[in-house]
Amino acid sequence: MDAALKLAAKGGFEAVQMRDVASEADVALGTLYRYFPSKEYLLVSIFAEDVDMLADEMAQHPPDSESRTARVQAVLRGAIKLLPERQVLHAHIRALTNADPQVGELVDAANETMTSIITTAMREGNPTKEERQIARIIQQVWVSSMMGWVAGLHDKGQILTDVLVCTELLMPDG
């Protein structure tokens, strides 16, 4: 995974070639393919691991604000701090949009983890259908804004602005 990240940092999605990853990691190409059947699967696995790390961090150090909006915003600030550099995020986003069913399963799992992170910040216990929908929309704004940054449409700070405004609009009762 570190080898793939190193290559992605140099040249984004196109720079991550499985043969180069295997060489950089000093493993046989067949071994790499045994664990990661494609570069998309590898890159989404890394992204999913990052989301899992965020979940662990939030479980260990949950936001402590009285306001559910402020708690969700604290989680999103943490998520944005963990974003990789632009080239690496570009590689992740390209991989996330792959139509391979195996990759889709990883994407679904990462989305479910992120939904859980956000809904847990809203309140303890099982989330309502509305809270899950709010979390899903917040994620969509987050991903869309990350795509805008990767594409050079705005700076990284706009990601935070967009998700903060989104949470305020979707959860006005604070």
Backbone hydrogen bonds in HBPLUS format (Angstrom, degrees):
<---DONOR---> <-ACCEPTOR-->    atom                        ^
c    i                          cat <-CA-CA->   ^        H-A-AA   ^      H-
h    n   atom  resd res      DA  || num        DHA   H-A  angle D-A-AA Bond
n    s   type  num  typ     dist DA aas  dist angle  dist       angle   num
A0005-LEU N   A0001-MET O   2.96 MM   4  6.28 158.3  2.01 151.3 157.2     1
A0006-LYS N   A0002-ASP O   2.91 MM   4  6.15 155.7  1.97 148.5 155.2     2
A0007-LEU N   A0003-ALA O   3.04 MM   4  6.30 160.1  2.08 148.8 153.4     3
A0008-ALA N   A0004-ALA O   2.85 MM   4  6.05 160.6  1.89 150.4 156.4     4
A0009-ALA N   A0005-LEU O   2.88 MM   4  6.03 152.9  1.96 147.7 154.5     5
A0010-LYS N   A0007-LEU O   3.07 MM   3  5.20 131.4  2.32  98.0 111.1     6
A0011-GLY N   A0007-LEU O   3.12 MM   4  6.47 145.9  2.24 148.3 157.6     7
A0012-GLY N   A0008-ALA O   2.63 MM   4  4.23 150.4  1.72 137.7 133.0     8
A0015-ALA N   A0012-GLY O   3.17 MM   3  5.60 135.4  2.38 107.6 118.7     9
A0016-VAL N   A0013-PHE O   3.11 MM   3  5.57 155.6  2.17 112.5 119.8    10
A0020-ASP N   A0017-GLN O   2.90 MM   3  5.26 116.0  2.31 107.6 123.5    11
A0021-VAL N   A0017-GLN O   2.85 MM   4  6.16 155.4  1.91 156.8 165.1    12
A0022-ALA N   A0018-MET O   2.91 MM   4  6.10 167.8  1.92 153.4 155.9    13
A0023-SER N   A0019-ARG O   3.00 MM   4  6.21 158.4  2.04 143.4 149.7    14
A0024-GLU N   A0020-ASP O   2.82 MM   4  5.96 166.6  1.84 150.8 154.7    15
A0025-ALA N   A0021-VAL O   2.85 MM   4  5.98 152.2  1.92 151.1 158.9    16
A0026-ASP N   A0022-ALA O   2.87 MM   4  5.79 110.7  2.36 134.8 151.2    17
A0027-VAL N   A0022-ALA O   2.97 MM   5  5.10 165.7  1.99 144.8 149.1    18
A0026-ASP N   A0023-SER O   3.13 MM   3  4.93 147.8  2.23  96.0 105.8    19
A0031-THR N   A0028-ALA O   3.04 MM   3  5.19 121.4  2.40  99.3 113.9    20
A0032-LEU N   A0028-ALA O   3.08 MM   4  6.48 158.7  2.13 154.2 159.8    21
A0033-TYR N   A0029-LEU O   2.97 MM   4  6.28 163.4  1.99 154.1 158.2    22
A0034-ARG N   A0030-GLY O   2.95 MM   4  6.13 135.3  2.16 138.5 150.5    23
A0034-ARG N   A0031-THR O   3.15 MM   3  5.04 127.0  2.44  92.3 106.4    24
A0035-TYR N   A0032-LEU O   3.20 MM   3  5.58 129.8  2.46 104.8 115.9    25
A0036-PHE N   A0032-LEU O   2.82 MM   4  5.90 154.7  1.89 153.3 162.0    26
A0042-LEU N   A0038-SER O   3.00 MM   4  6.29 157.4  2.05 147.3 153.6    27
A0043-LEU N   A0039-LYS O   2.87 MM   4  6.07 167.6  1.89 151.9 154.5    28
A0044-VAL N   A0040-GLU O   2.89 MM   4  6.03 162.0  1.92 152.0 157.2    29
A0045-SER N   A0041-TYR O   2.88 MM   4  5.93 146.5  2.00 140.5 150.2    30
A0046-ILE N   A0042-LEU O   3.09 MM   4  6.42 149.3  2.19 146.0 153.5    31
A0047-PHE N   A0043-LEU O   3.04 MM   4  6.35 159.2  2.09 144.3 149.8    32
A0048-ALA N   A0044-VAL O   2.77 MM   4  5.97 163.8  1.80 153.1 157.3    33
A0049-GLU N   A0045-SER O   2.92 MM   4  6.10 149.1  2.02 140.5 149.1    34
A0050-ASP N   A0046-ILE O   3.01 MM   4  6.33 149.3  2.10 146.6 154.7    35
A0050-ASP N   A0047-PHE O   3.08 MM   3  5.09 117.2  2.49  94.4 109.6    36
A0051-VAL N   A0047-PHE O   3.02 MM   4  6.42 151.8  2.10 149.2 157.1    37
A0052-ASP N   A0048-ALA O   2.91 MM   4  6.19 155.0  1.97 147.1 154.3    38
A0053-MET N   A0049-GLU O   2.89 MM   4  6.18 148.7  1.99 144.7 153.4    39
A0054-LEU N   A0050-ASP O   2.99 MM   4  6.30 150.3  2.08 143.4 151.3    40
A0055-ALA N   A0051-VAL O   2.94 MM   4  6.27 153.9  2.01 147.1 154.4    41
A0056-ASP N   A0052-ASP O   2.93 MM   4  6.25 156.6  1.99 148.6 154.4    42
A0057-GLU N   A0053-MET O   2.90 MM   4  6.13 159.9  1.94 148.0 153.7    43
A0058-MET N   A0054-LEU O   2.87 MM   4  6.10 161.4  1.90 153.4 158.2    44
A0059-ALA N   A0055-ALA O   2.91 MM   4  6.09 146.5  2.03 144.1 153.5    45
A0060-GLN N   A0056-ASP O   2.97 MM   4  6.18 152.2  2.04 148.1 155.2    46
A0061-HIS N   A0057-GLU O   2.80 MM   4  5.90 149.8  1.89 147.2 156.5    47
A0071-ARG N   A0067-SER O   3.02 MM   4  6.30 150.8  2.10 145.6 153.8    48
A0068-ARG N   A0174-GLY O   2.85 MM 106  5.56 117.8  2.24 114.7 125.1    49
A0072-VAL N   A0068-ARG O   2.97 MM   4  6.19 163.8  1.99 150.8 154.4    50
A0073-GLN N   A0069-THR O   2.88 MM   4  6.08 159.6  1.92 150.4 156.9    51
A0074-ALA N   A0070-ALA O   2.93 MM   4  6.08 146.1  2.04 139.6 148.3    52
A0075-VAL N   A0071-ARG O   3.08 MM   4  6.40 153.2  2.15 146.1 152.7    53
A0076-LEU N   A0072-VAL O   2.98 MM   4  6.29 159.4  2.03 151.8 157.2    54
A0077-ARG N   A0073-GLN O   2.85 MM   4  6.08 151.7  1.93 146.6 154.5    55
A0078-GLY N   A0074-ALA O   3.04 MM   4  6.28 156.5  2.10 144.0 149.9    56
A0079-ALA N   A0075-VAL O   2.92 MM   4  6.26 151.0  2.01 146.2 154.9    57
A0080-ILE N   A0076-LEU O   2.91 MM   4  6.12 157.5  1.96 149.3 154.6    58
A0081-LYS N   A0077-ARG O   2.97 MM   4  6.23 149.9  2.07 146.2 154.5    59
A0082-LEU N   A0078-GLY O   3.28 MM   4  6.52 136.8  2.47 138.3 148.5    60
A0082-LEU N   A0079-ALA O   3.17 MM   3  5.25 132.2  2.41  95.6 108.1    61
A0083-LEU N   A0080-ILE O   3.13 MM   3  5.21 159.7  2.17 104.1 110.5    62
A0089-LEU N   A0085-GLU O   2.99 MM   4  6.23 166.7  2.00 161.7 166.1    63
A0090-HIS N   A0086-ARG O   2.83 MM   4  6.01 152.0  1.91 151.1 159.5    64
A0091-ALA N   A0087-GLN O   3.10 MM   4  6.41 152.1  2.18 141.1 147.5    65
A0092-HIS N   A0088-VAL O   2.97 MM   4  6.34 156.9  2.02 150.9 157.4    66
A0093-ILE N   A0089-LEU O   2.86 MM   4  6.09 167.8  1.88 156.5 159.1    67
A0094-ARG N   A0090-HIS O   2.97 MM   4  6.18 165.2  1.99 152.7 156.6    68
A0095-ALA N   A0091-ALA O   3.05 MM   4  6.21 157.5  2.10 145.1 151.4    69
A0096-LEU N   A0092-HIS O   2.77 MM   4  6.02 150.7  1.85 151.7 161.2    70
A0097-THR N   A0093-ILE O   3.22 MM   4  6.39 136.1  2.42 144.8 153.7    71
A0098-ASN N   A0095-ALA O   3.16 MM   3  5.38 161.0  2.20 114.5 115.3    72
A0103-VAL N   A0100-ASP O   3.04 MM   3  5.29 117.6  2.45 104.8 119.6    73
A0104-GLY N   A0100-ASP O   2.87 MM   4  6.17 156.0  1.93 153.1 161.3    74
A0105-GLU N   A0101-PRO O   3.00 MM   4  6.27 144.0  2.13 144.7 152.2    75
A0106-LEU N   A0102-GLN O   3.42 MM   4  6.78 152.5  2.50 140.3 146.2    76
A0106-LEU N   A0103-VAL O   3.06 MM   3  5.21 117.8  2.46  99.4 114.3    77
A0107-VAL N   A0103-VAL O   2.93 MM   4  6.27 157.7  1.98 153.8 160.8    78
A0108-ASP N   A0104-GLY O   2.84 MM   4  6.04 162.7  1.87 149.8 154.3    79
A0109-ALA N   A0105-GLU O   3.03 MM   4  6.22 156.8  2.08 142.7 148.9    80
A0110-ALA N   A0106-LEU O   2.92 MM   4  6.19 158.9  1.96 150.2 155.8    81
A0111-ASN N   A0107-VAL O   2.83 MM   4  6.06 159.9  1.87 154.4 160.4    82
A0112-GLU N   A0108-ASP O   2.87 MM   4  6.07 156.4  1.93 147.8 154.4    83
A0113-THR N   A0109-ALA O   2.95 MM   4  6.20 153.5  2.03 145.3 152.4    84
A0114-MET N   A0110-ALA O   2.93 MM   4  6.19 159.8  1.97 148.8 154.3    85
A0115-THR N   A0111-ASN O   2.82 MM   4  6.06 156.4  1.87 150.1 157.1    86
A0116-SER N   A0112-GLU O   2.95 MM   4  6.15 157.8  2.00 144.8 150.6    87
A0117-ILE N   A0113-THR O   2.90 MM   4  6.21 153.5  1.97 148.5 156.0    88
A0118-ILE N   A0114-MET O   3.00 MM   4  6.24 165.9  2.02 153.5 156.1    89
A0119-THR N   A0115-THR O   2.84 MM   4  6.03 171.7  1.84 158.2 160.9    90
A0120-THR N   A0116-SER O   2.89 MM   4  5.82 152.7  1.96 144.1 151.4    91
A0121-ALA N   A0117-ILE O   3.16 MM   4  6.37 143.9  2.30 137.4 146.6    92
A0121-ALA N   A0118-ILE O   3.11 MM   3  5.14 122.0  2.46  94.7 109.3    93
A0122-MET N   A0118-ILE O   3.08 MM   4  6.45 135.4  2.29 139.6 152.2    94
A0123-ARG N   A0119-THR O   3.19 MM   4  6.56 158.1  2.24 150.3 152.8    95
A0132-ARG N   A0128-THR O   3.04 MM   4  6.33 157.7  2.09 151.1 156.7    96
A0133-GLN N   A0129-LYS O   3.01 MM   4  6.27 152.6  2.09 145.5 153.3    97
A0134-ILE N   A0130-GLU O   2.88 MM   4  6.15 156.8  1.93 150.7 157.2    98
A0135-ALA N   A0131-GLU O   2.94 MM   4  6.15 161.4  1.97 147.4 152.3    99
A0136-ARG N   A0132-ARG O   2.93 MM   4  6.16 151.9  2.01 143.2 151.1   100
A0137-ILE N   A0133-GLN O   2.96 MM   4  6.25 157.8  2.01 151.3 156.5   101
A0138-ILE N   A0134-ILE O   2.91 MM   4  6.16 161.4  1.95 154.2 159.6   102
A0139-GLN N   A0135-ALA O   2.97 MM   4  6.21 157.3  2.03 146.7 152.6   103
A0140-GLN N   A0136-ARG O   2.99 MM   4  6.29 150.6  2.08 143.4 151.7   104
A0141-VAL N   A0137-ILE O   2.98 MM   4  6.30 155.3  2.04 152.5 158.4   105
A0142-TRP N   A0138-ILE O   2.91 MM   4  6.14 158.9  1.95 149.5 156.1   106
A0143-VAL N   A0139-GLN O   2.84 MM   4  6.08 169.1  1.85 157.4 158.8   107
A0144-SER N   A0140-GLN O   2.92 MM   4  5.97 162.7  1.95 144.2 149.9   108
A0145-SER N   A0141-VAL O   2.87 MM   4  5.96 158.7  1.92 148.4 154.2   109
A0146-MET N   A0142-TRP O   2.91 MM   4  6.15 150.8  1.99 146.2 154.9   110
A0147-MET N   A0143-VAL O   2.90 MM   4  6.17 154.3  1.97 149.5 156.4   111
A0148-GLY N   A0144-SER O   3.02 MM   4  6.35 147.2  2.13 141.7 150.6   112
A0149-TRP N   A0145-SER O   3.03 MM   4  6.36 151.0  2.11 145.7 152.8   113
A0150-VAL N   A0146-MET O   2.91 MM   4  6.19 167.0  1.93 154.8 158.2   114
A0151-ALA N   A0147-MET O   2.91 MM   4  6.06 151.6  1.99 144.7 152.6   115
A0153-LEU N   A0148-GLY O   2.81 MM   5  5.09 149.5  1.90 165.8 160.5   116
A0152-GLY N   A0149-TRP O   2.95 MM   3  5.06 154.2  2.01 104.6 113.0   117
A0158-GLN N   A0155-ASP O   3.05 MM   3  5.73 151.4  2.14 115.7 123.2   118
A0159-ILE N   A0156-LYS O   3.04 MM   3  5.65 147.2  2.15 114.7 122.8   119
A0161-THR N   A0157-GLY O   3.14 MM   4  6.49 166.4  2.16 151.2 155.1   120
A0162-ASP N   A0158-GLN O   2.86 MM   4  5.96 166.0  1.88 150.5 153.8   121
A0163-VAL N   A0159-ILE O   3.08 MM   4  6.36 166.6  2.09 154.3 157.2   122
A0164-LEU N   A0160-LEU O   2.92 MM   4  6.02 156.5  1.97 154.9 161.7   123
A0165-VAL N   A0161-THR O   3.01 MM   4  6.15 167.3  2.02 153.4 156.7   124
A0166-CYS N   A0162-ASP O   2.94 MM   4  6.06 158.3  1.99 145.6 152.5   125
A0167-THR N   A0163-VAL O   2.99 MM   4  6.14 161.7  2.03 143.8 147.6   126
A0168-GLU N   A0164-LEU O   3.07 MM   4  6.30 158.3  2.12 147.5 153.6   127
A0169-LEU N   A0165-VAL O   2.93 MM   4  6.17 153.7  2.00 152.1 159.2   128
A0170-LEU N   A0166-CYS O   2.91 MM   4  6.09 156.8  1.96 152.9 159.4   129
A0171-MET N   A0167-THR O   2.85 MM   4  5.69 142.7  1.99 144.5 152.8   130
A0174-GLY N   A0171-MET O   3.15 MM   3  5.94 171.2  2.16 125.9 128.5   131
